[in-house]
Amino acid sequence: MPAPTAITRSARQAGSNADGYVRTTVYLAAVLFLVGISGHFRVRAARLGLIGIGGVILAFSCVLLILAPKPPV
């Protein structure tokens, strides 16, 4: 098997970056889902719990976006 070239390494890194962005997008979609369904519960504690979990996931997603590699300018 030939040694990986610079282009191969660059392509693998780009794929890894893309996976990270997709994962963060899924986390943000989960936040929208949790906050959206929280309004359907009659129990106030359940609503607040779902919103709280959504807030934690949102904060985690924001940290991931801040730490994610930025596109070249």
C-alpha positions in Angstrom: 0.0 0.0 0.0 1.5 3.4 -1.0 2.3 6.0 1.6 -0.4 8.7 1.9 0.3 11.8 -0.1 -0.3 15.4 1.0 -3.6 15.4 -1.0 -4.8 12.2 0.7 -4.0 13.6 4.2 -5.7 16.8 3.3 -8.8 15.0 2.0 -9.0 12.9 5.2 -8.7 16.0 7.3 -11.5 17.7 5.3 -13.7 14.6 5.7 -13.1 14.7 9.5 -14.0 18.4 9.6 -17.1 17.8 7.7 -18.1 15.0 10.1 -17.7 17.4 13.0 -19.9 20.0 11.4 -22.6 17.4 10.6 -22.5 16.1 14.2 -22.9 19.6 15.5 -25.8 20.2 13.2 -27.5 17.0 14.6 -27.0 18.3 18.1 -28.6 21.6 17.2 -31.5 19.8 15.6 -31.9 17.8 18.8 -32.1 21.1 20.7 -34.9 22.3 18.4 -36.7 19.0 18.8 -36.5 19.0 22.6 -37.6 22.6 23.0 -40.4 22.1 20.4 -41.9 19.1 22.2 -41.5 20.6 25.6 -44.6 22.7 24.9 -46.8 19.6 24.6 -46.3 18.5 28.2 -48.7 19.6 30.8 -46.3 18.9 33.7 -44.2 22.0 34.2 -41.2 20.1 35.5 -41.1 18.0 32.3 -41.2 21.2 30.2 -38.4 22.8 32.2 -36.4 19.6 32.2 -36.5 19.3 28.4 -35.7 23.0 28.0 -32.8 22.5 30.5 -31.4 19.5 28.6 -31.8 21.5 25.3 -29.8 24.4 26.9 -27.0 22.1 27.9 -26.8 20.6 24.4 -27.0 24.1 22.9 -24.0 25.3 25.1 -22.1 22.1 24.1 -22.8 22.8 20.4 -21.7 26.4 20.7 -18.4 25.2 22.2 -17.9 22.7 19.4 -18.6 25.4 16.8 -16.1 27.8 18.4 -13.4 25.1 18.5 -14.2 23.8 15.0 -11.7 24.6 12.2 -12.7 27.6 10.2 -12.8 27.5 6.4 -9.9 29.2 4.6 -10.3 32.8 3.6 
